[in-house]
């Protein structure tokens, strides 16, 4: 009796999920407390990343995923408990900005506008700073730069 009762409790939380090669799944970022595999896990960081395409079924409960090059350090085989099915939604199309990449895999950021100004005070020195919005980034990702360095590198930002 006790065994069947405990089995019914466990079975209510169990889900029978199987994926086919070609399906899209999300990958759980941090499966356990204290394990930092995909960067630091914080309060507002995503719990799942992806979607990724399933390449093949490796075992009864493990799948090989097609991971992008920036995750090449991670082994591509994952347990089914770390996967969640991705249901395609036409409104879920993300537009990636066009970035011109050089042969050495670098690109140049171009400043668009000056958002804010402030003067940072040290003990005996004042440094004028400007908040710069860059071309391929959103407003929340603006950076504070010294006004002097920006005047020398990008004089077109400052009207005469």
Secondary structure, 3 states (H helix, E strand, C coil): CHHHHHHHHHHHHCCCCCCCCCCEEEEECCCCCCCCCCCCCCCCCCCEEEEEEEEEECCCCEEEEECCHHHCCCCCEEEHHHEEECCCCHHHCCCCCCCCCCCCCCCCCCEEEEEEEEEEECCCCEEEEEEEEECCCCHHHCEEEEHHHHHHHCHHHCCC
